[in-house]
Structure formats: structure tokens, C-alpha cells
Amino acid sequence: MVASRVDRNIAGSTVDVASRALLAWADHGASTTDPGPVVLASTLDRTDPAVGRALRAWLAGLRDRTCAHPGLFGGLAGQLAGLRLIATLHPAAGNAADAIATLLARGAREGVWATEHVGFLDYDLIGGPAGVLLAHCVHGPRDGELAPFAMHLATLCEDPELNGLRCRVYGEHKLLHWTQDRINVGLGHGVPGVAVALAAAVRADPADERAAAALRRVGRWLANEAYGDERGILTWCGTGRDGERPAPGAHPRQAWCYGAPGVAWSLWEASAALAARGTRTVAEELGDVAVTAMRSLCRNYDESFHLFGDTASDRLAICHGAAGVLAVADAFARWADLTEAAQLRDRLREHLEQHLDEVVALAPTNMRLLDGAAGVLAVLCSTAGASRDWMPLVALR
């Protein structure tokens, strides 16, 4: 966590709003073990009084709660990431982070995640090993620490049809039954999150042929699932099509979680990781699909259609809303040099700045990263020049 270098000509008022929102949460907000408050603090100047107060409040929340699962959001991996961010200010936090990393690696080696009859928690970014792997990329990864998680994910991806990622446990689930016997294609709960995690593993250890082979299979599967919707966007269904035609019309969900933004980015990351280890042909194939999809989104994105929902979280936050699309657009502008993405990023920055009052109102009750105020404000700060060290937590760089 270092002093931010935010371009105040762009985001001065946003930085001030972020500081006030963080301070209000620290003094009066709902306790959380989600890494959101620490992430937002990491984008502000370390001398800001809100930073110290927020970190103390977050650490107090850890002491008051028992963690039930290893995952990134609400679990041990989120605590690991938060503690690694804090350790740049307070090195003693690094000892606690190391202890958690040891526990997570042990769990992976002992088979805490299923390899048959899987559900989201056995592979995904939100609560599963893909997110655990990415948490280690915050101020990391250290040598070899991604290997146990990458090995599990590679095991699930040995079949070119990715049947190892087909959900088998939701037949009676009230909310998730639509995913039963399907392969999820969302960044948070599906194949794209696995792709980004495997890409990080391959980047960390280019000699890991098993992870690289799994990444090639995952990338090609995703590329083959793309289709053009009626608004001219190259996109993806919420689950694998299994040979079926996509539903007619255009679905409004084009976001970090589902649709072109998150999936296109996962393909870009797969392409970049494979290219770096010399797997050029596949890398070019995946990169072409990624850029085509993102360019089509940028040219056809319509805030009045694609940003929807009853709450500020739905419309503005990373998972479903404008902040997530902004963050992905910024990543494509930064790493793929995509002009159209830079233009969409700037449009969505203006959109969010016009709705900062709604973000501030969300902060006392929801300072989470994916669906809360912390994520929106962190995206605005980081895409204007503040620290990006936290971005692996949302599968970005």
C-alpha cells in the first residue's frame, strides 16, 4: 500500500469522496471481512486519516468473526489479500498473511475441493480455488505458491469439452437450478474466472505444461462459445450452449460478471499468458476473439439498455454495473492499446461521477468490493492513477 499518484485533474473530487466514504464506514458502518475497505484504503494516500481508521476497523472485524471457507469473498483468501495490502504499511500483518497462505495451500493439497459432482465453490473466483489463486497475486505471487490451486483447476479442465466444470449439485437449489448440468460462463462463477487464474499460474511458471495445456483448452472452449447478438455485440450466454442456439434478441447483461466484458478479458489474459511462453498460434486465435468482442461492445454499449436494476449496486458496482465495465475497458485500453476501450472507459467515468451521491449512500451498509461502494470508488481511483495492486481480486491487472 503506497501513496497514490492519482491525476487530480481527473479525479480530485472522487478521491475526496472516497476518503469521506471510507471514514464514514470506519466510524459507523457495518463490519465486514470482505477486502473492500482495505482495497479502497490502498488507493488513497497513506497519510489520509481515513486509511488508518478503516484498517483498524477491518482488522477488528476479523477478530470478531469466524471464517467458514477458504474463498476470496467472505473467506480466508480475502483476508490473505487484505493482510498483504496492509503489510506494506504494517509489516507484522505479513506474518498473519503467511499463516493463512500456509493453511490454504494445505487445504488444496488435502483435497478440500471436489473434482467430481462440482459446484461453484469447487472451482470459481468468488468462493473457490480460482479466487484463492488470484488472492495470492496481490503483492505476489511468491515462488511456487500458485501451484496447488493451479493443479486442482487443471484437473477439472482435462476434457476439451470442460465437463469437469459442469455443475452437478444444484438440481434442487431454489436460485441456482438454472445452472444444473450446465457449464457457467460468468467471470465470477464460471469458466472465465478459471481462465484468468490459469493464466496467472502460467505467467508465474511458464514451465508448468499442465496448467498451460488446461489454459489452451479453456481458451478454445470460450472462443467457440462466442456469438453475435442483435445489437452487434460478440458475446456469450450465461452458460455453455451445449449445441443449442442462443435465445433471440440481445440480453442487457453486459458486465464484469456475464457477457462480453468479463469473458473477453479472460480470453485476452489467456492469450497474453500463452504468447509469453511461446504458444503463438493459440494465443493469436484467442487474442483476436477477445479484441473483436471488446471492440464490438465498445461500439454498441448503451447505458440506457445495459445498465439496469432496482438498486445502486446493480447499476453502478463492479459485478453488475458501470464500475465493472469501466475497469475492464481500462484494462483493454492499458494492456491491449484499444482506443475504443479508452473511449468507453472515459464515458463510464463520467457516468459514475454523476452518480457519486448514490455510491456514498451505499457505503455505510455495503463497503464490499464486488457489489458495494468500495469497489466503485477503488475503480475510479485506480483507473486515474492510484495503486492497482488490488486488481487481481477482480481478475484484472
N, C-alpha and C positions, 0 to 999 in steps of 0.2 A: 504494500500500500504506500504509494508515493504521492507527493504533492502533484495535483493535477495541472495540466497545461491546456486548460480549456481556452478556446478562442472566445474571449469575452465580447468581441464584436458580434458573434453569432449567438452566444448562449449565456450572456451575463445574467439576464433575468431568470433564466432556467436554473442556473447554479444557485442563485439566491432562494428560489422557490424550493429547490431540492434540500438546501440546508435547513430551511424553516420546517419543511415537512418531516425531515429526519429528526429534528429536535422535538417537534410535537409528538412524534411517535415515541421517542425515548422517554419523554416525561409522562405521557398519558395514554399511549397506545396499547393495543393488545399484544401480549407476549407471543413470540414465535421462535421456533428453531429453524425456520426457513432461512436460507442465506441472504435473503433480500436486503435486510438492513445493513449487513456488512458489505454487500456489493455496492450499495449506494454510497456508503461511507468511503469506500475505496476510490470513488470517482471525485471526491471532494478534497480540498487542501487539508492536510493532516492537522494544521493549526486551527481549523474550524471547530468551535466548541461543540457543535453537533456531533462531530465524529467520535470524540471520547465518550460522550454520554450515550450515544447509540451503541457503541461497542460494549460498554458496561451493561447496558440493559439487555443486549442479546446474550451475553455470557451468563447473566443472571437467569435468563430463561432456560439455558442449557442445564443449569444446576437444578432447576425446579421440575424438569421433565425427564421421564424415562424413554429412551429411544427404542422403538419396537422393530425396526427393519433397517437394512443396510443402504437403502436408496438415497438418491440425491435430494429429492424434495420431501422434507419431513423425516429424513433418516440420517444415518451416520455419515454418508458421503457428503451430504450438505454441510454437516458440522466440520468434516475434514476441510472442505473448501473454505468455509468461513474462517476457521482457525489458521489456515495457511495465509489468507489475506491479512488477518490480524497480526501474524507473526512478523511481518515487515515492520510493524510499529513496536510490537511487544514480543521479542524472540521466545519468551517462555511458552507462548501459545504453540510454537512449533513442536514442543515435546508432546503436548496433547494430540496434535495432528498426527505425529508419528505413531502414537499408540493406536489411534483409530485406523491408520493405514495398515498397521500390522493385523488388527482384527479383521479388516475387510479382506486382506489377502488370504488369511487363514480360512475364512468362510468360503471363499471361492475355491480354494484347494480341497476343502472338505465337502464340496458339493451342495452348498446352500441353495443353489438354483437348479430347477428341474431341467432335464434335457428331453423329456417326453411329456406329452399332455401339458403343454406350456400355457401360461397366461402372461399378461403384460409384465408382471414382476420378475419373470424368469429371463427377460432379455432387454427391456426397454430403457429409455432415457429417464423417464420421470421417476420410477421407483426401482428399476432393475440394473443389471450389470453394465449396460451401455452408459448410463448416467454415472455409475460408480467409477468407471474408467475415465470418463471426461472430468470428473471432480479432481482426479489426480493430476490433470493437466494445468490446474491453477498453480502457478509458481512451480511448475514441474513439466513433464513427469521426471522422476528420478530413474536411474538405470534399472530396468527390469520390472518396475512396479506395475506396468500395464499388462504384463504377460498373463497372469492368471485370469484376468477378465477377458482379454482377447481370446484366450484359449477356449473359454466357455462359449463365447459368441461364435467363434469359428466352428465349433462342434455343431451348433444349431444351423449353420449355413453350409453344410457339406453337400446338400442336394441342390442342384441348379434351380429347381422349382421352389426352393426355400420352404419346403413343407415342415422343416424343423421350427419355423416361426409361425406356423398355423395355430391359432388359438383353439384350445380344446376344452376349456374349463368354464365357459360362460353360457352354456345351454340353458341354465335356469336363472341366470343373472338378470335382474329387473332392468338395468340400464345398459349392460354390455352384451346382451344376447345377439345383437346385430353383428358382432364380431365372431360368433361361434363358427368354427370350421372355416374361418377366413384368415387371410394374412393382412394385417393392418399396414396402411401406407401413410401414417402420420409421423411427423418428426418426433413427437413426444412418446407415442405408444407403438411405433411400428418400425418397418424396415429402414426408413431414412435415418433414424437415430442410431441404429446398428451400423449403418454405413459410415456415419461420421465417427463413431467410436473406433471401428476397424481402421478407418483412415488415419486416425490419431496414433493407433498402435503401429501401423506400417510406417508412418513418419518417424516414430520413435525408434523403431527397429526394422530397417529395410530388409534385413536378412530373414525376417520371420515369414517364410514362404507360406505357412499355413494361413496366417492372417491375410496375406496378400491374395492368396487364391480365393479365400472367402470373400474378400472385398471385390474381386473381379466378378464373382457370381452375383453378389448383391447388386453391384452397379448395373450389370447387364439386365438383371431382372427388373430393376426400377426403370431403366431406359425403355424396356419393352412394354411397360405398363402405361406409358405416356399416350395421351390422345388430345386432339384439338376440340375445345368446346365451342359453343355457338357465339361466344364473344371474341373468338380468335386467340384464346389463351391455350398454350400447350400445357396440359395439367394432368392430374392424377385423381382417381377415385379414392374414397376413404379406405377401401380395402381392395385387395387384388381382384381383378375381374374374372379370373378363372374361365377365360374364354367367352364371357358374356360381353355384350355391347354396353357401353356406358349409358346411363339414363339420359334421355333427351334434355336439351336446354343447357343452361350454364348455372352451376352451383355458386352461390355467393361466397362460400367459404374459401377465400384465397388468403392464406395466413401463414404464420410461422408453423402452426400445428398441422394443418391439412392444406392440400392444394399446391400450386406451383412454387411459392416462395421457399418453403422448407425443403421440399423434395428436390428442387433444382439445386439448392445449396448443397445438399448431401451428395448429389452427383458431382458437383464441382470439387468438393473435398476428396471424393473418391478418385476423380481424375487427377487432381494435383498430387495426391499421395502415390498413385501408381506411376505417374510421369517421373516423379523424383527418384523412383527405384528402377527406371528404365523400361517400364511396361508401356511403351508408347502407343501402340495401336488401340488397345482398350481405353487408355487414358484419353486419347483424342475422340473416340466414339462417345464416351461419357461426357466429356467437356463440351462437345458440340450440342448434345441434348440439353445440358444444363444452361448454356448460354442462350440457346434458342427459346427455351421455356421462360427464362427470366426476361429476355428481351420482349417476348410476347406479352408477359404480364405487365411490364412497364408501359408498353404502348397501349394497353387496353384496360388498365386498372381504373376503376370508377369508385371513388369514395362513397357515393350515394348508394351504390349497389353492394360493394364488397365489405363495407364496414357496417355491421348490423348487430342488433341485440338490444336487450332491455336495460343493460347496466353499463356503467362506465368501464368496468373490467372487460366486458365483451367487446366494446368498440375501440378501446384505447390501449389495452395491455399487450404484453408480448405474445401471449398464447394465441388469442383470437383476433387481436386488434391491430391498430395502426403502428404501435411501437415495434411489434414483431416484424411487420413488413418493412418498416424503416430500417431496422437492424440488418435484415437480410439484404436489402437494397444497398446499404452502406458497405456490407461485406463484398458484394459483387463489384461495386464501384472501386473499392480498395484493392481487391485481390485479382479481379478479372478485368479491371480497367474498362468497365462497361458504362458508357456515357449515359445511356437511358436509365440505368440504375441510380446514378448520381442525381439525375433529374427527379426521379420518383422519391428518392431519399429527401431531397430538399422540399418537395411538395408536402410530404408527410410530416416533416419537421414543422412546417407552418401550421399544418392541421393540428398537431398536438399542442403547439404553443397557444393556439386559440382555445384549447380545452384544459389548460393547466388548472383552472379552478376545480374541475371535476376530479383531477388527479389528486390535488391537495385534500379534497373532501374524502377521498378514498383512504388516505394514508393512516389515520388513527385506527381503523379497523382492519386494514389489509395492506401490510407492508411487505407482502411476498414478492418474489422475483417474477414468476410467470404470469400471475393474474392480478398483481397488485401495483401499488404506486411506486414501489422501489424499482421495479423493472422499467417502467415508463421513464422515470427520471434518470435512471442509470444509462439507458439507451440514449437519451437526449444529451447527457453529459459526455459519454464516451465517444459518440459519433461527432462531437465537436472538439475532441482533442484530449479528453481526460483518459485515465488509465483504462485499458481494455483487458487487464489481466483476468477479469472475471468471466470473460465471454465464452470460454469453453463450457460453462454451465448451461448455456443455451445453444450449444453446438456450433458456435461461431468463433472467429478469431479477431 
